[in-house]
Amino acid sequence: MPQLRALFSHSSAILAINTKLLHALRARFAVPPAAPLPCIGDTILEAVEHMKAYAQYAVAYGSAIEVLDELTKKNTKFVRFLSDVAASNAKCDEQSLMSFLITPIQRVPRYILLLKELRKYTSKDQRDYANLTKAQSALEELAAFINETKRVAENANDLVKLSKQLEPKIKVRQPRVPTRCVTVLTCSVATNQPTRICYNRTAS
């Protein structure tokens, strides 16, 4: 169903990235209680290398919201279904679909804030500090990449819409003089000025 694909575009890739990161962190923390706190900077840094799917999700997010808005306005069964799921499924925590759709958009900035806090409470002489710093820098570069990718995509969409509005419209007008002439009135996209061209035809 095209509408479902538009709603959850690239969601499977986002889920796979975070599931892998979650399993890696759980494995890293599976240590005896008396053991030193494990390092996680390298684990996060490795995960960042696979997070460019967030840029694709960000590009498609606007279309997803448009589809959701259209469905909620026109499809009462869909609205009732979302309400029932949010109320009955404890995992939803009574949150709306809109809340879930925006979560990946907020994820990378939240990772950056988390790493800033971790670095604040990590001594510079600890072995995890360098990797936490690298992971934070990598995430900041990723956030900039996501924003730039989204900006380019939005500009491209705006250009397509503008080009459709500026497509030249050709009208054929009958000649007012007794000559076999077809006058074509067209509009130049470059100059935005009307141009009249007369083509003489031979008598049949």
Steps between C-alpha positions, in 0.01 A plus 500: 500500500664829389366695798652256748833513318491879514417497871777263603764571237847383618357406844629144464855627448474728804369209708781270389768759588366561850431132570861418418624786720276389787629142485861622488451722806325223692786263424752763611320549833468125565783508756518406869379772740849548644662549159599850380246684289534389138598731216225585252655775288634257242163323481315824427768613257462179301121543492527856365661365183167337408268788595475679165159338463382779730561745215275300268235485771521878553451562128189279492360631831311792344316270260419261784338779700298610197371143453417469870314832494299392195411164653390647831274748320339257258515152655303462822583129526870583492458759776302254714762230446783731613302604807425138595863392459632793705255423780535122507870442430717576802806541278340806340482673839190677360715691251369592156642380170622854441714472814657178375566640152692799634714291737766410237527871411585574863724197554836630375479831696412299811800273449720810481357635827550160664866486399558854623370391841712185497813700418419745779521218755791317339856595590723589207753242616246216480536282192138550389526881484673512161241272336213692657646818352538339158145364515361842589688662211380230262139554609530877458630444146211261439249760624648758261483246215134424579409870504682566172345197330155612613565856381614385154196274465262779600663741255470242222130451576443877499679526165281231348185678620628833364591352162148360464357847563731656241435253218427709184140492386447513123184640350411490130311806377315539172644772269307824465629575152414309181831317486583140564690572820493331842597726786642325806515688828746347741683609811875483549599339829835683494362854451141449616392715202236410240627417156291491180616283212327490161534198274392547135337202337472430133152488351363153459 
